[in-house]
Amino acid sequence: MLKECLPEENVIRAILSAHWDQKKNRISSDLFKGINISVSRLFILPLNDLFKIFHKELDRPDFQPPKFVLGAGEIKIGHLQYVGINHTEPTKISVIPTPTVINPAHAEIPEKITKGLSRKIIQALIIHKESSRVSHLKDFFSDLARLGRCLIRGLVWGRGKLFK
């Protein structure tokens, strides 16, 4: 039998842009829905180090639509287990260490998490936004919008001069 992580440990789950439900302006239940859900143990690596790993492993600007790490949700394993057992369909939840070369803090929740249970877990999360990343993205999109306005003005002004 695989050794479980202790209930006193805190784990985090990366929140990707794909997990954000724009229509409902909230985190999608897809964040925890399914089996073998990846989490990372804060007992092994600090939050800032895990954000670096998440960006390296999960950011996909070349995808359509692009995927980016927006933040992370933190929960104590014992509380995660409490939420599972007290759900309308009680589920015993375990967290199993599955370290990788890139992420020695990696672990998995092997049990099947339903959509309804996922929503309950999401409500219990402490959300961490990576402020430097958010600021960087805001600056990037602001610069992109500014560039777009300049290009449009340049095309309009250029066209006006060419066709007079």
N, C-alpha and C positions, 0 to 999 in steps of 0.2 A: 504494500500500500504506500502511496506517495505521502510524504510529510506535508501537512497543511501549515499555512502561515498562522501566526497567533492572532486571536481576536483583538488584542491590544494594538496591533499594527494598523497604520493608515496606508491606503492605496490610492492611486490616482488613475484616472482614465483620460486620455487625450480627447479633447473635443475638437473635431475637425469642422471645416466649413460645411461639409456634407451632412453633419449632424444638426445643423441649424435649420429649423423649419421657418422660412421667411413668411409664409402665409399666416402662421399662428404666432410668430415672433417669440419662439421658445426653442429649447433643445428638443430634438426629435427623440422619440422612444427607441429609435434605431441605435442610440448610443450604447445601450446595454442588451438589446434584444438579440437572442441567438444562443449559441453554445461556444465554449472555449473563448470567452471574452478576455482580451488582453488588458491587463492593468500593470502598474508598476509600484513597487514597494518603497515608501519614503524612508523606511528603516535602513535601506541599502544605499540609496542615492538621494541627495537633496533635490528639491523642486527645480532649481535653476539648471542643474545638470540634466535632469530628465527632460526639461523643455528643449535643451540642445539636441538630445537624442531624438525626441519627437519630431523636431523640424528636419533633422537629417533623414529620418526614416519615413516620415509621413507627408511632408510638404510635396506637392506635385503640381507646380505651376504650369506644366505642359499638358495636363489632363484637360478634358472638356466636359464639364466646367472645371476650372482649376480647384485644387484642394489645398487648404492651408490649416495648420494648427491654430485655433483661435484661443484656446485655453485648456484647462484641465479641471476635472471634477474630483474632489477628494472625499473619502469616506473611511471611517474606522471599520475594519473587518467585522468586529462584533456587532456594530450597528447594521451593517449590510446583512449579516445573518439574521438579526432581529427583524428587519424589514421583510426578509424572505419567509421566515417562519410565520409572521403575522399577516401575510398577504391572504387574500380570499382563497387562493389555491396555495396552501403552505408549501414552500420550497426550501429545502436545506441547502444553504449556499456554503461552498468552501472556496478557498483561494490556495492554489498550488504553485509553489515557486517553479518557474521554468526559465531560468536565466539564459541569456544569449550572449554571444561575444560582444555585440554592440550595446546591449542593455542587460547588465548583470542584475538589475532590479525587476526584470520582467517576471510576471506571474499570470496565471489564467484562472478564470472562473469556469470550471468544466460543465456545470449544470446548465440546463436549458432555462433561459430567462425569457419569460413571455413579455408581450407588449405592455400589459397592465403592470406587471412587476417592475419592468424597466422604468415606467413612469414614476412609481413609488420610490425607486432608488434615486432617480434624478431629483426628486423633491428633497431628498435627504442630503444631497451633495453640498459641499462647500466649493464654490466656483472660484478658480484662480484664473485671472486674465493676465497674460504676459504683457505688461504695460509697454515695454520697449518694442515688442513686436507690433502691438496695436498702433502705437505712435508711428512706427516705421511704415506700416501699411497705409495709415491715414496720409502721411507725407507722400508716399508713392502715388496714391490715387489722386491726391491734390495736385502733385506735379504733372501727372498724366492728364488730368482735366485741363490744367493751365496750358500744357503743350498742345492739346487738342484745340483749344480756343485760338491759340496762336496760329496753328496750321490752317484752321478754317478762315481766320482773318486774312492770312497770307494768300490763300487761294482766291478768296473773294476780291481782295485788293489787286492781286496779280491779274485776275481775269478781267477786272474792270479796266486796267491799264492796257492789257493786250487787245481788247476788243473795242476800244474807243475809236 
